[in-house]
Amino acid sequence: MNPPSGSPRPTPPARAAPPEEPAGDGATARVGPGDLLDRAGGVLRPALALYLDLHAHPEPSGQEARTADRFARRLAAAGCEVTRGVGGHGVVAVLRNGEGPRVWLRAELDALPVRERTGLPYASRTDAMHACGHDLHLAAAAGATDLLAGLADRWRGTLVVVGQPAEETLDGAARMLRDGLYERFGRPSVVLAQHAAPLPAGTVAHGAPPGAGSAPALPTTAAGAALDVVLHGRGGHVATPHLAVNPVVAAAAVVTRLQDAVAGPGAGEGRVTLTVGTLRAGTAANVIPDRAVLGVAVRAASDELLDEALAEVRRVVRAESAVAGSPREPEVTVTSRSAALWCDPDTASAVRAAHTALLGRRRVLDWPGSMAAEDFPLFGDAGQELHGQRGVPLVYWMLGVVGAQEWRRATAGGPGAAPLAPNHSPYFAPHVGSALRPAVAALAGAALDRFGVG
């Protein structure tokens, strides 16, 4: 997931809080003699081992070979038929259990190019980090697969588990779909996914359907695009700047103008965001470079707003390039793009009801929507040109990962308050002791609901 930058610098946690168990306060969804949360406890050991391994050995987008191997091995051990190398390092595991729906679970393989600063004993020691919870998603998917395999006498159908590469660059889903994902493994009856969020561990949050409520709803995740912007100059000596054209000056003007121009009325309502995440230029202080390259992320509450924002980016870049006297036209390249995510209303409502039965009403929250972006919409109608299918329902919910002590510190107010480390922060640290078991149960419970288990 790609949330916009700009969050306040979080306070690093001193140490992880001790594990705790979620306290369900409503009826539990029962499958046979034991409830699903209890059964999820029985598959935690291998799921936790996978989580700790993946967290300590993260791999950036497109480089997820080891992660894919570990995930594939875990799914094979659960009895799945595993295919590797789908659309890059993608993993697809199939568990056939008679005639019935084809329920797909999707989790992401990739980490971020962030140096971890959590101080955890299992922290990454490389320049990559699972700063968005993908390791937790994979462990929960593996645990849910173990759980469903153990309950094979209670459901019928086909479980398909997808380990998707390159979500953070918003192009991994497209690669898998172009590699014949649906043709090779069958049209899904539903695709389910969950994502770590700064909410109390043991909770899940579902978004409102389009048009619900009086205020304009945000999608579950926003439409998003990543751009490379190249501004050309004329290199030279810093002692004779009049003989050169400095693209760094043009780049600085572009950054400033974009914040004003794209932060228009839509952005004022929190419906468009733009972040310049990288600016690369030059090799030495006494050399005027001949080009500057910007990495730009744009998020919008709708595909139409995203189109408008991208057009404004191009206009500003061309205008500032001309003012600077650039010798060549600038280049604006959309390197990846994804649609806004609206879950299928009826299917999402049914899954929410299943989560309420599982966790209790107080632990199923409303998600207000987000300006983070995902390529998950491509598994549905947004990817129809890639996979040729229409009407594949998608359900996506947020998963609380904050331990009780950290949540109390963050919400206490006053001098004792400590801000939560958001996704993509070097201090981001899910409280695995209290988050993993409900993550496994929530995914398995949603799958059982879609298999028709009451």
Secondary structure, 3 states (H helix, E strand, C coil): CCCCCCCCCCCCCCCCCCCCCCCCCCCCCEECCEEHHHHHHCCHHHHHHHHHHHHHCCCECCCCHHHHHHHHHHHHHCCCEEEEEECCCEEEEEEEECCCCEEEEEEECCEECCCCCCCCCCCCCCCCECCCCHHHHHHHHHHHHHHHHHCHHHCCEEEEEEEECCCCCCCHHHHHHHCCHHHHHCCCCEEEEEEEEEEECCCEEEECCCCCCCCCCCCCEEEEEEEEEEEECECEECCCHHHCECHHHHHHHHHHHHHHHCCCHHHHCCCEEEEEEEEEECCCCCEECCEEEEEEEEEECCHHHHHHHHHHHHHHHHHHHHHCCCCCCCEEEEEEEECCECCCHHHHHHHHHHHHHHHCHHHEEEECCCCCECCHHHHCHHHHHHHCCCCCCEEEEEEEEECHHHHHHHHCCHHHCCCCCCCCCCCCCCCHHHHHHHHHHHHHHHHHHHHCCC
